[in-house]
Amino acid sequence: MELGLAGRTALVTGASKGIGRAVAEGLAAEGCHLHLAARTKTDLEAAREAIRARWNVNVSVHPVDLSDGENCRELAAAAGEIDILVNNAGAIPGGDLAAIEEPRWREAWDLKVFGFINLARAIYPDMKARGRGVIVNIIGLGGELLSANYIAGSSGNAALMAFSRALGADSFDSGVRVVGINPGMVATDRMRTLLETRAQKQFGDKSRWQEYTKELPQQRAAEPREIADAVVFLASDRASYISGSVVTIDGGTSHRRER
């Protein structure tokens, strides 16, 4: 399927590993030039070299902490004219209301919630002025499967779902689309580390982490590329009717019924 993305420029955050790196590779395969942002310079440079070795696209890297609003604005200025923004940076810790104290809660939201909002705020006006552009927010299933034991993440993700829907419903008037994606469990290094920690606490053996993926409808987590393929499609003109929507990609987890 021809997606018509060749020659466009995308900014991907959290791009050095996991879903973000898979998104960057998927966009590069379609001929997009890239700006990659994450905190760690060495990981970004490794991603850049791997992408350049496979695809004939321009790749710029930006080591940056996007929990600082000023850094978001500086990144937008450095990247220049952006056709596609993929907000992906950030992770919110688990824990109930008593466990997540205010400083930790604010620190997590500064990156995952306000980082998304501030970067969109910095880039959206230029997209609007040009009459075209796409913002894809990679959020997470916690905003749908609300849990008191993931209270900071559930409420933060729910806020980003509402943000995507509200902005995307209005942005369409200016030729700009805004969509969200809620991945379920994805086979990233971070996911494995979290499951190993959980298995160590529950079973005393971190090697049993895969027992948790066997509980999923397809008995496996999604691969990062499967989420990236959806992002690339949503960023393309093939998805020109989609704005103000949040797409769930969880293999059926959120609607699973006990059998």
Stockholm file with secondary structure:
# STOCKHOLM 1.0

chainA/1-259         MELGLAGRTALVTGASKGIGRAVAEGLAAEGCHLHLAARTKTDLEAAREAIRARWNVNVSVHPVDLSDGENCRELAAAAGEIDILVNNAGAIPGGDLAAIEEPRWREAWDLKVFGFINLARAIYPDMKARGRGVIVNIIGLGGELLSANYIAGSSGNAALMAFSRALGADSFDSGVRVVGINPGMVATDRMRTLLETRAQKQFGDKSRWQEYTKELPQQRAAEPREIADAVVFLASDRASYISGSVVTIDGGTSHRRER
#=GR chainA/1-259 SS CCCCCTTCEEEEESTTSHHHHHHHHHHHHTTCEEEEEESCHHHHHHHHHHHHHHSCCCEEEEECCTTSHHHHHHHHHHHCSCSEEEECCCCCCCBCTTTSCHHHHHHHHHHHTHHHHHHHHHHHHHHHHHTCEEEEEECCGGGTSCCTTBHHHHHHHHHHHHHHHHHHHHHGGGTEEEEEEEECSBCCHHHHHHHHHHHHHHHSCGGGTHHHHTTSTTSSCBCHHHHHHHHHHHHSGGGTTCCSEEEEESTTGGGCCCC
#=GC SS_cons         CCCCCTTCEEEEESTTSHHHHHHHHHHHHTTCEEEEEESCHHHHHHHHHHHHHHSCCCEEEEECCTTSHHHHHHHHHHHCSCSEEEECCCCCCCBCTTTSCHHHHHHHHHHHTHHHHHHHHHHHHHHHHHTCEEEEEECCGGGTSCCTTBHHHHHHHHHHHHHHHHHHHHHGGGTEEEEEEEECSBCCHHHHHHHHHHHHHHHSCGGGTHHHHTTSTTSSCBCHHHHHHHHHHHHSGGGTTCCSEEEEESTTGGGCCCC
//
